[in-house]
Amino acid sequence: MARKVILDVDPGVADAVALCLALFDPKLEVVAVTATGGNVGPKQATLNVQALVEQLDPQRWPRVGAADPDQLLVTDGREYWGEDGLCGANFRIAELHHRHSAVKLISDEIKTSPGEITIVAGGPMSNIATVLQREPDLAMQVGHLFIVGGTLAGPGNVTPTAEFNVYCDCESARSVFLSPITKTLLPLDVSSKVVLRYDLLDRLPDEKTNRGRVLRKLLPGALRSSHERLGIEGLLVPEAVAIVGILHPELLTTERLYCDVETSGELTRGMTVIDRRRNSPHQPNMDVVVDINVEATIDCILRGLK
């Protein structure tokens, strides 16, 4: 039986690559793709989710959830990925007048399949925090939450101490971290070991396929921006790494640890605080990915895209 998955994302080229993997893998049933502001504002994130699902046109369409238009964010990623977050792909979409709320959609799917849903949090955790705030009992009905964000021991990528997804809405991140939901954290400094190099462009699906057209429109600009703006000779795709981790958990090394988020420090706001002391007074509250089989993960991503 396919594993039921909700992708809560802020597309984002890396999120688009993750969608290309998840929507076409027979081991996964993507029941919903919900938008959250992050790389772009909430309105653009909603449009991006709709555009990507329409362009990819999978055999089984997921339900699509709209971000809260009033979602508050302290930063975004347009400096790196353009105004649309997709390196100027400008996918055409049909404007919808009635959109389902991402928060309601997540809640409904959890209630429909209690204990069966895996949620991938690929952006700021505003939606998930709101769901748990409104209906705390749902925390025990989620099968698993896979969080893409935070740091294990490395620096942040938006401040010296904070990773982007957590920093954007650190209050929501903290409430999710401290909730009783079963969860795994994929930190930035671990997922960043996986870099898709330029030869990726020679290994994409044929441009006659939906995935081929989407990826060939997104990736050249993303690779160029990654080089020019981030100084990386390749592309980081943490959300795609998360999909591989769900499909192949044997590729991940995890530890049970206690994790929290700093929400008030002048220099450390948004910092992921992981207690690795042997005599810690805190009980571990999540699995944390501390290492990854890099070559096998890259191979899984490339084969999955193909």
N, C-alpha and C positions, 0 to 999 in steps of 0.2 A: 504493500500500500504506500502511495506517495505521501511524503511528509508535508503537512499543511504549513504554509509560510505566509507571513505578512512582511512586506518590505516597507519600512517607514523611512523615507529618504528625502534628500534636498538636492535633486539632480542639478549639476554635477556630472562630469564625465565618468568618474570612477563608479558612480551609482548607475550610469547607463551601461557600463561594462557588466556590472553585477546583474542588471536586468537581463542583459543578453544571455547570461549564464542561467539564471534561475528560471526564466519563463520557458526555456526550451529543454530543461532537464527532466526526464521522465520520473526521476526519484523525488521531484518536488512538485507540489501543487500550490502555486502562488494564488492564494484566495483573494488577496488585496494588495494594492500598492498605494500607500498613503503619502501625502506631501507634507513636509515641514520646511519652514524657512531655514536658511543656513547659508549655503553657497550663494543663494539669491534670496530675495524677499519672498514672503509666503505666497503672494499672487503669482509670481513668476515660477515658483517651485510647483504650484498646482498645474500651471500650463505645461511645464516641462514633463511632469509625470504623465499627463494626458497625451502629450505629443509623442513621447517615447513608446507608450503602449500602442498608440495608433500606428506608428511607423513600424514597430516590430510585428504587430498583428499576429500574436501567438495563436495556436490552435484553440486554446482555452483562455479567454480573456479574464483577467482578474477584475475585481471591483476597484474603482479608483476613488480615493478620498482627498478632499481639498483641505489645504492648510487653513488655519484660522487667520483671516486677513488682518486681525489686530495683534498677531503674535509679535512680541517685542524681542529684538535681537540687538546685541551690542556691536556686531560686526558682520561682514559677509565676505564672499570670496570672489567678487566681481573683478577685483584688481588682477586676479590670476586667470580667471576663466571667462571673462567678458561679461557684458551686461545681461546676457541670457543664461550665463552659467555653463553653456554648451559650446563655447568658442565660436559663437556666431553661426551656429548651424541653421537657425531660422526655419525650423520645421513648421510646415503648415498644419494647423489644427482647426477643428470646428469649435467655435465658441459655444460652451454649454451654459444655459441659463440656470439650471438646477443641478447643483453639485452636492454629493454626499459629504458631510463633515468627516474629516479623517478621524477625529476622536470618537464619533458615534460608530463609524465603520469598524474601528478596532474593537470597540466594546461589543458590538453585535457579533462579530466573528468569534470572539473569545467565548461568548455565551452560547453560540451555536455549536461550537466544538470544544467544550471545556477539557483542558488538559492536553489538547492535541496541537495547539497553535505554537509555532516558533516565530517570534518577532525578531527581525533584524533591524536594529536601530542604527541607521546609516547617516544620521544627521543629529542636530540638537534634539534633546529628549522631551520637548515641550508637549507633544501629543500624548506620549506614554505617561508622563507625570500627571497630566490632566485627567486621563482615564483612571489612574489609580487614586487620584484625589477625589474624584466624583463617586467612584465605586471601589472602595478599598478591597472588598472581597474578591475582586477579579484578579488580584495578585496571585492568589492561590489556584486560579483556573488557567493561567498561562502555562503552556508546556515548558517553554524556555525563552529567555530573552538574550539575544546575542548583541552586545553593545560594541560598536566600532568607535573607539575614542579613548581619551585619556593617555597617560604615559606610565610606563613601568619604572624606568630609571633615567631616561633621556630627557632632553630639553623639550619644550613645547614648540609649536609651529605658528602660534599667533602672538604669544608673549614668551619670555624666557622660561616660564614655568607651566604654561597652559596650552593644551591641545584645543584645536578649533571647535570641534563638536561640543565639548564640555564647556568651553569658555563662552560660547554664544548664549547659552542659557544655563548657567552653573547652578542656579537654584533648582531647576527641574532635574538636572543631572544628579544633584545631591539627594533629592527626594526619591529618585529611582534607585540610586545606589543603596540607600538605606531601607528600601522596601523589602518585604519578604519574598518577592518574586525570585524564581530560580534563574540565575543569570551567569553569563560568561562575558568577560571583558577582553577585547582585542586591542591592546594599546598601540599607539602610534609608532613607538620605537621598535616594536616587534613586527607589525604589519609592513613597515617601511623597508624591511629586509627583502621584500618581494618587489622587484622593479622589472617592468616590462620594457625591454630594450627596443631599439628602432627596427630590428628585424621582425618585430611583431607585424609591421605593415605588409610584409611578404607572406604572412601566414593567416591572413584574415579570410573569412568566407567570401565566396564569389560575390561580386557586386550585383548580380542578378537576384540574390537572396535579400530578404528584408534586413537580416542582421548585417550582411555585408555592406549594404548601402548605408545603414546607420553608422556603423563603425568606421567606414572609409570617409564619412563626412566629419566625424568627431575627432578621430585620433591624430591625424597630421597636425591640426591646430593645437591639440592638447599636448602633444610631444614638444612642439615648438615653444609653447608657453612654459612648460615645465623646465625646459632648458634655459629660456631667457629670464624667467621670473624667479625660479627656485634653484637654478644651478644644478638640476638633476638630469643626467644623461639617460632619460627614460621616463616612465610614468608610474606613479604610485597608485595602486588600486585597492585600498583597504577593504572596501565593501565587497569586491570580488573575492578577496582573500577570505572574508567571512563566509561567503557562499561555499567556497571550497572546504572551509573548516566544518561547516554543517554537514556536508556530504561525506567528508573524509576526516573525522575527528582524530584518527590515528596520526595525522600529519602535524597535530598540535601538541605541545607539551604545556600542561596547565598546573597551577598550584592553587589550593584553597587559601585565600587571603582576605583580610579586612580592608575595604576600600571606602574612602570618603572623598568629598570635594570641598575645597576651600571657597567660601563665598564672600568673604569680607576683607581679605588681606589687600593692602595697597599694592604690593608687588607680586602677590601670589594668588590673586583672585582667579578662579577657574582651574587651579592646580589640582591634579589627582593625587591624593595622599594614600599611599599603600603601606600598611603596617607590616613589615617583614621581620619584626623583632621576635626572637625565640620565646620571650616571656611576655608577649603582648597580652594585655588584659581584655582585648576585644576578640569576640568570636568571628571567625571568617564569615563573610557574607556573599562571596562569589568566587567562581573559578576565574583565574587570570591567566591568559596565554603568556608564557614566559619565553617560549622558543617555538620555532616553526621549521619544518622541512622545506627549505626554500625551493630547491630544484623541483621537487615533486609537486609543490603548489603551483609553480609557474607552468609546469607541464599540464596540470589539471585545468588551469585557466585556458591555456592555448587550445587544448583538445576540446574543452567545453565550448569555446567560441567557434571552433571549426565544425 
